[in-house]
């Protein structure tokens, strides 16, 4: 018998399949070796890795598997992050982190749902996925520890900006209740003392006390924002990490500042292995979602099934691109296609955002500069100290006089 036929008839080693249904207090573990199995369900305390390993060993014994039998695991991506994936792969197990939104569910209005049922369903889908049915769900690309750590600076900055906005809006709202307004700056406490209501009365003392406490919180958030922006600027100027070269290259484009370049690189470009422009648009959730069935056909808009931070920044930079890159072919296309009508421009800018992301990916991937795009020296941007203002202030001064040509 030929060697090839001998190898084809060699039976594959039996595999233990394990699905996690994770809560905060308890985890449900569902074990099976094939689709026909009645899943073995076990419960362990949340994050108890020693108990997980004990249950895996017990399941191998229950299913008459050798101690070194391969193990394939899966769990839904969510609050618990990627640490479990790293732990399981360190044990030489195969692990899949699954996008929760891609898991098929029963469409009945009333359906039974328990942790045991969810774990059993998940392990059955894992078996299908492992046996070649790759479209049964979508898996998550798990970053390394270093790649994940790079995201913290801009995400923390986003949190502090939200807090500053929250305190600022609360101050404005409290003053608006008296028909008053004031600028939020270092002189706010003095201005508050001078404010008078419609009948000439000062702001009530209790409200002044509350406003000053809110202003202290606003100042604290503002200082944190400036510290993080300065840290980001220093890192861009002096850092030696390879991903920072990508940030500097993106900063060469007019209309792209430090915040957007940093987010694009740290969220996606520095670690995702992007294979096509279509995949780039899908990562940002900017791909169309047509709905066509029999005689019904309609467009549902973009999927929004990607990175929300990347998508929001891409739309913002799309407006900046149209403003600061009037000679680029992309801007000319936008003006030809969506030049009239405010509603059309808001729809068209989403297409520009997708095209900008694809163009930036190609520029970083093979050095292709978008046709007609203008480049500047990123060092001059940083030296002017304007890289912390997003996104309009990052352009050359001459560009301020150009909006009339692109409007």
Secondary structure as UniProt FT lines:
FT   HELIX           3..8
FT   STRAND          16..22
FT   STRAND          26..32
FT   TURN            35..36
FT   STRAND          40..45
FT   TURN            46..47
FT   HELIX           49..62
FT   TURN            63..64
FT   TURN            67..68
FT   STRAND          71..76
FT   TURN            79..82
FT   HELIX           83..90
FT   TURN            91..92
FT   STRAND          94..98
FT   HELIX           100..102
FT   HELIX           115..130
FT   TURN            131..132
FT   HELIX           134..136
FT   HELIX           145..149
FT   TURN            150..151
FT   HELIX           152..176
FT   TURN            177..179
FT   TURN            186..187
FT   HELIX           188..194
FT   TURN            198..199
FT   HELIX           205..238
FT   HELIX           242..250
FT   TURN            251..252
FT   TURN            254..255
FT   HELIX           258..264
FT   HELIX           265..269
FT   TURN            270..271
FT   HELIX           277..283
FT   TURN            284..285
FT   STRAND          288..293
FT   TURN            294..295
FT   STRAND          296..302
FT   HELIX           308..324
FT   TURN            326..327
FT   HELIX           329..338
FT   HELIX           342..366
FT   TURN            371..372
FT   HELIX           378..383
FT   TURN            384..385
FT   TURN            387..388
FT   HELIX           392..394
FT   HELIX           397..402
FT   HELIX           403..406
//
